[in-house]
Amino acid sequence: MRVLLDTHALLWWLAGDERLPASARTVIADPANEIFVSAASAWEVSTKHRLGKLPGAGPLAVDFAAEVYRQGFAPLEISLEHAMVAGGLMSDHRDPFDRMLVAQARTEHMALVSNETLFDQFDIVRIW
């Protein structure tokens, strides 16, 4: 299965945080699954760390790519198609990071690991 991690899922995975449910941890840990991390998550982590909203994410904000590769995850770049789909999503949801992750999951036919129930309106598979 091809799986995209929401930013909070990535952060909780890296921290061993119990807020990440066993069902999500099982999917992420399964070597048969291909786990992706979006460039949008790098953007979100670095932005929120700079603003002081993610003070503990300093090492990740400094070398995001190294941690993604260390975990055996694959990076997912943002394409023009992803941007067009994100911009065209019919929803009042204004978070640009969330909109991009939904667009990438839809475009790339990936399940999205996220606790965001709002994502269920976008016709994607959400794992939580």
C-alpha positions in Angstrom: 0.0 0.0 0.0 1.2 3.5 -0.8 0.7 5.8 2.3 1.2 9.5 2.9 1.8 10.8 6.4 0.1 13.9 7.7 2.6 16.1 9.4 1.3 15.4 12.9 1.4 11.6 12.2 5.1 12.0 11.2 5.9 14.0 14.3 4.1 11.5 16.6 5.8 8.6 14.8 9.3 10.1 15.3 8.5 11.0 19.0 7.0 7.6 19.8 3.9 9.5 20.9 1.0 7.4 22.1 -1.5 9.7 20.3 -0.6 7.9 17.1 -2.9 4.9 17.3 -1.7 1.3 17.0 -3.5 1.0 13.7 -1.5 3.8 12.2 1.8 2.5 13.7 1.2 -0.9 12.3 0.7 0.5 8.8 3.8 2.7 9.0 6.0 -0.1 10.4 4.9 -2.7 7.8 7.8 -3.1 5.3 5.3 -4.1 2.6 3.9 -0.5 2.6 5.6 2.4 0.8 5.5 5.4 3.2 5.7 8.9 1.8 6.3 12.3 3.4 5.3 15.4 1.6 7.4 18.5 0.9 4.3 20.2 2.4 5.2 18.7 5.7 8.8 20.0 5.5 7.3 23.4 4.8 4.8 23.1 7.7 7.4 22.0 10.2 9.9 24.6 9.3 7.3 27.4 9.3 5.7 26.4 12.6 9.1 25.9 14.2 10.2 29.4 13.1 7.0 30.8 14.6 7.6 29.0 17.9 4.6 26.6 17.5 6.8 23.5 17.3 9.7 24.2 19.6 10.7 20.6 20.0 11.0 20.1 16.2 14.3 21.9 15.9 16.4 18.9 14.7 13.7 17.9 12.2 13.3 21.5 11.0 17.1 21.7 10.4 17.5 18.4 8.5 14.1 17.2 7.5 15.3 15.2 4.5 17.9 13.2 6.5 15.3 12.2 9.0 12.8 11.1 6.3 15.5 9.0 4.7 16.7 7.6 8.0 13.2 6.3 8.7 13.1 4.7 5.2 10.4 7.0 4.0 10.2 8.4 0.5 9.9 12.1 -0.1 6.9 13.4 -2.2 7.6 16.6 -4.0 4.8 19.1 -4.8 3.9 19.1 -8.5 1.9 21.5 -10.6 -1.0 18.9 -10.6 -0.9 18.7 -6.8 -1.1 22.5 -6.6 -4.0 22.7 -9.1 -6.0 20.0 -7.2 -5.3 21.6 -3.8 -6.5 25.0 -5.1 -9.6 23.5 -6.6 -10.8 21.5 -3.6 -14.3 22.5 -2.8 -14.2 23.1 0.9 -14.0 25.9 3.5 -10.9 24.3 4.9 -8.3 27.0 4.6 -5.2 25.2 5.9 -2.8 25.2 2.9 -0.8 22.3 4.3 -3.8 20.1 4.8 -5.2 21.0 1.4 -1.9 20.0 -0.2 -1.8 16.7 1.6 -5.3 15.8 0.5 -4.5 16.8 -3.0 -1.4 14.6 -3.1 -3.2 11.7 -1.5 -6.0 12.0 -4.2 -3.7 12.5 -7.1 -1.2 9.8 -6.2 -3.8 7.3 -5.0 -2.4 7.1 -1.5 -4.0 6.4 1.8 -3.4 9.3 4.2 -2.5 8.7 7.9 -4.3 11.5 9.7 -6.6 12.2 12.7 -8.3 14.9 10.6 -11.9 13.6 10.2 -12.6 16.6 8.0 -10.5 14.8 5.3 -13.2 12.2 4.9 -15.2 14.6 2.8 -12.5 14.5 0.1 -12.9 11.0 -1.2 -9.6 9.7 0.1 -8.7 6.7 2.2 -7.8 7.9 5.7 -6.0 5.7 8.2 -6.3 6.3 11.9 
